[in-house]
Each structure stands twice: as C-alpha cells, then as structure tokens.
Amino acid sequence: MKIKKGDLVTVVHGNEKGKTGRILKVIPGTNRIIIEKVGLVKRHSRPSSQFPQGGIREIEASIHASNVMIVCPKCGQSTRIVNKIVSKNEKNRICKKCKEVLDERK
C-alpha cells in the first residue's frame, strides 16, 4: 500500500465523498484504512472499565484504501503517488503533479 499512518487524505468515492482527514490506522491485510472523523458509525456499549458510563458512542469505521487519494502538502491537491528507488534499500513517495518528495528519510 502506498498509504501510511498520518497521511492527509481526501475521500473520492462513497457516502463520505469530499471529506478530508488524517489516517489513524492502516489494515494492509484487507486494504482498508481508518480516517479521523470520516465514516462514523454508532456503537452501543455496556459500562466497562474503559468506558464507565456505557451508552451510544460514535467511532470511525474502516473504508477501502482505493476510495481515497493523498493530499500533497506542497501543492495542496489530491494526487497519485509514485515510488522512486533512491538506493538499494530505500524508496521515496513522490507527488505525481508537483514532483515533490512526500516522505524523505534522513
């Protein structure tokens, strides 16, 4: 997957189309991601030590990774990503529109 935790993404398909948010969790086995404040569902829970009052709470549901596009921090647009091999063991993600490196390892 070309998407990583902490990336800013925008939803391009589905009910949440047009919303943006940071990725909280990546689930590579099923190609799904959880985005902050996108795809909220209501869960009923009993009182427990973690949630002492119980009740109904809203949590983020996962959406498929193909329904989002990364927002480039340089140009500010939704873009595709290209992997460029820098050395034998390293590769960088590059914005296809402005050719800016998204995550350069130091």
Secondary structure, DSSP 4 states (H G I P E B T S, - for coil): ----TT-EEEE-SSTTTT-EEEEEEEETTTTEEEETTSSEEEEEE---SSSTT-EEEEEEPPEEGGGEEEEPTTT-SEE-EEEEEEETTEEEEEETTT--BSS---
